[in-house]
Amino acid sequence: MVEPVTIAVDVMGGDLGPDVVLDGALQALRADSALHLALVGPADVVEPFAAAHDRTRAVAATEVIAMGEHPAAAVRAKKDSSIVVGCRLVKEGQAQGFFSAGSTGACLAAATLVVGRVKGVKRPALGQVLPAYARPCLLIDVGANADCKPEYLVQFAQMGVVYMESIMGVSAPRVGLLNIGSEDTKGDEFAQKAHQLLAASVPQFAGNCEGGNLMAGDFDVVVCDGFTGNVCLKTIEGTAKTLFKYVKDALMASLPSKLGALLVKGDLSRLKGKLSPETYGGTPLLGVKGAVIVGHGSSNATAVANGIAVAATTVRANVAGVIADTVARAGSATPGGEGEAAASDAR
């Protein structure tokens, strides 16, 4: 029997409007009979939907945090915003997870300041599952911590291993350090120190991962600082979009190529789906209590549904609890003392 789970959903998050989020919420409910949703947003938006659908309840929020606002300042100033209220539901135990496609920085700040960090975790980190060729790869951090210490990357690796084992079903994940060469001595002082710590502290560590090998699938978890990770992620996303444009132009260039396009249309659609961020639904923020999944701002209904599903799976797998146990066993249970969310508005 599937464990009942309640996920709080930021109805006002995302670029496409609340109707798209509600459509995605409905898809998630239909796919998971044990799923319950707390829909957070303006009363006139969430209450009619909740009244018409089972396993949902409306939680009114009178404020919205815009994409351009300073994340931490907005979280402190707008305590009745949909993002803050959603995180508060998790803190108070009224929901076990939270999904939002709103401001990434605000989600990071609210999750850190309201939900709270897992004991022993110095900095929560965003991990993005990449559709690498051989098998999916988790790149962590992709924007939560622009400035890192080498020891943070050790915890990123530990949390990434837990996620890939619990959510992606990977046995004995291989961990890599994003670097400019495969040799142990490559990189700046930060990279070399991180390599030493990872080799000494993470049994799954398998060495450096060069940028060109990131999408090959040689590693299951690749760690880096949030600045590098975010630039890398957006470069991959932009490159994928550009390549599909080139392919489309080539297929539409002549009558023979157009006929060929009809033959491969289904294969190209499947490829596009495999590479699309919609497939994975959102980016998990690892290291906070509960499950917090941050969707892309352009999330459509399918991406929202998948993001909610990932949040529910993360709760059922007790990822936060396993991370807490892992960090404690690793002897890293000293709190970092940084209550301020080190959140760059990554997406």
ChimeraX attribute file (.defattr): number of C-alpha atoms within 10 A of each C-alpha:
attribute: neighborCount
match mode: 1-to-1
recipient: residues
	/A:1	4
	/A:2	9
	/A:3	11
	/A:4	13
	/A:5	19
	/A:6	24
	/A:7	27
	/A:8	32
	/A:9	31
	/A:10	29
	/A:11	29
	/A:12	30
	/A:13	31
	/A:14	23
	/A:15	16
	/A:16	15
	/A:17	14
	/A:18	18
	/A:19	13
	/A:20	21
	/A:21	28
	/A:22	23
	/A:23	15
	/A:24	23
	/A:25	26
	/A:26	18
	/A:27	18
	/A:28	23
	/A:29	20
	/A:30	12
	/A:31	13
	/A:32	14
	/A:33	13
	/A:34	15
	/A:35	20
	/A:36	21
	/A:37	24
	/A:38	25
	/A:39	29
	/A:40	29
	/A:41	28
	/A:42	20
	/A:43	15
	/A:44	10
	/A:45	18
	/A:46	23
	/A:47	18
	/A:48	12
	/A:49	17
	/A:50	18
	/A:51	12
	/A:52	9
	/A:53	11
	/A:54	11
	/A:55	15
	/A:56	23
	/A:57	19
	/A:58	21
	/A:59	21
	/A:60	20
	/A:61	23
	/A:62	14
	/A:63	17
	/A:64	22
	/A:65	24
	/A:66	16
	/A:67	18
	/A:68	10
	/A:69	14
	/A:70	16
	/A:71	25
	/A:72	22
	/A:73	11
	/A:74	20
	/A:75	25
	/A:76	16
	/A:77	11
	/A:78	17
	/A:79	18
	/A:80	19
	/A:81	24
	/A:82	29
	/A:83	35
	/A:84	28
	/A:85	25
	/A:86	34
	/A:87	32
	/A:88	22
	/A:89	22
	/A:90	24
	/A:91	18
	/A:92	11
	/A:93	12
	/A:94	15
	/A:95	22
	/A:96	23
	/A:97	31
	/A:98	29
	/A:99	32
	/A:100	31
	/A:101	31
	/A:102	27
	/A:103	27
	/A:104	27
	/A:105	27
	/A:106	27
	/A:107	30
	/A:108	32
	/A:109	29
	/A:110	27
	/A:111	30
	/A:112	26
	/A:113	21
	/A:114	22
	/A:115	24
	/A:116	20
	/A:117	23
	/A:118	23
	/A:119	21
	/A:120	22
	/A:121	25
	/A:122	21
	/A:123	25
	/A:124	28
	/A:125	30
	/A:126	28
	/A:127	29
	/A:128	26
	/A:129	21
	/A:130	24
	/A:131	19
	/A:132	19
	/A:133	13
	/A:134	12
	/A:135	14
	/A:136	21
	/A:137	28
	/A:138	28
	/A:139	29
	/A:140	32
	/A:141	31
	/A:142	28
	/A:143	29
	/A:144	29
	/A:145	25
	/A:146	18
	/A:147	13
	/A:148	17
	/A:149	13
	/A:150	19
	/A:151	18
	/A:152	23
	/A:153	25
	/A:154	26
	/A:155	28
	/A:156	27
	/A:157	28
	/A:158	24
	/A:159	26
	/A:160	30
	/A:161	26
	/A:162	23
	/A:163	26
	/A:164	21
	/A:165	16
	/A:166	18
	/A:167	17
	/A:168	14
	/A:169	11
	/A:170	16
	/A:171	11
	/A:172	13
	/A:173	21
	/A:174	21
	/A:175	28
	/A:176	26
	/A:177	30
	/A:178	27
	/A:179	22
	/A:180	15
	/A:181	16
	/A:182	16
	/A:183	12
	/A:184	14
	/A:185	14
	/A:186	14
	/A:187	17
	/A:188	11
	/A:189	11
	/A:190	13
	/A:191	23
	/A:192	18
	/A:193	16
	/A:194	21
	/A:195	28
	/A:196	15
	/A:197	17
	/A:198	26
	/A:199	17
	/A:200	11
	/A:201	17
	/A:202	16
	/A:203	13
	/A:204	18
	/A:205	23
	/A:206	18
	/A:207	22
	/A:208	26
	/A:209	22
	/A:210	17
	/A:211	14
	/A:212	9
	/A:213	15
	/A:214	23
	/A:215	18
	/A:216	15
	/A:217	18
	/A:218	20
	/A:219	26
	/A:220	28
	/A:221	34
	/A:222	30
	/A:223	30
	/A:224	29
	/A:225	26
	/A:226	25
	/A:227	18
	/A:228	18
	/A:229	26
	/A:230	25
	/A:231	13
	/A:232	18
	/A:233	18
	/A:234	14
	/A:235	12
	/A:236	15
	/A:237	14
	/A:238	11
	/A:239	12
	/A:240	14
	/A:241	14
	/A:242	12
	/A:243	11
	/A:244	13
	/A:245	12
	/A:246	11
	/A:247	13
	/A:248	14
	/A:249	12
	/A:250	13
	/A:251	17
	/A:252	15
	/A:253	11
	/A:254	11
	/A:255	10
	/A:256	10
	/A:257	14
	/A:258	14
	/A:259	12
	/A:260	13
	/A:261	18
	/A:262	12
	/A:263	11
	/A:264	10
	/A:265	11
	/A:266	11
	/A:267	12
	/A:268	16
	/A:269	10
	/A:270	11
	/A:271	11
	/A:272	15
	/A:273	12
	/A:274	15
	/A:275	16
	/A:276	17
	/A:277	21
	/A:278	21
	/A:279	18
	/A:280	22
	/A:281	28
	/A:282	30
	/A:283	26
	/A:284	25
	/A:285	24
	/A:286	29
	/A:287	31
	/A:288	27
	/A:289	26
	/A:290	28
	/A:291	29
	/A:292	35
	/A:293	30
	/A:294	28
	/A:295	29
	/A:296	24
	/A:297	18
	/A:298	17
	/A:299	27
	/A:300	21
	/A:301	22
	/A:302	20
	/A:303	24
	/A:304	34
	/A:305	29
	/A:306	23
	/A:307	33
	/A:308	33
	/A:309	25
	/A:310	23
	/A:311	29
	/A:312	29
	/A:313	18
	/A:314	22
	/A:315	23
	/A:316	17
	/A:317	16
	/A:318	19
	/A:319	24
	/A:320	23
	/A:321	17
	/A:322	15
	/A:323	26
	/A:324	23
	/A:325	15
	/A:326	19
	/A:327	22
	/A:328	15
	/A:329	10
	/A:330	15
	/A:331	10
	/A:332	18
	/A:333	17
	/A:334	12
	/A:335	14
	/A:336	13
	/A:337	10
	/A:338	11
	/A:339	14
	/A:340	11
	/A:341	22
	/A:342	22
	/A:343	24
	/A:344	23
	/A:345	19
	/A:346	20
	/A:347	18
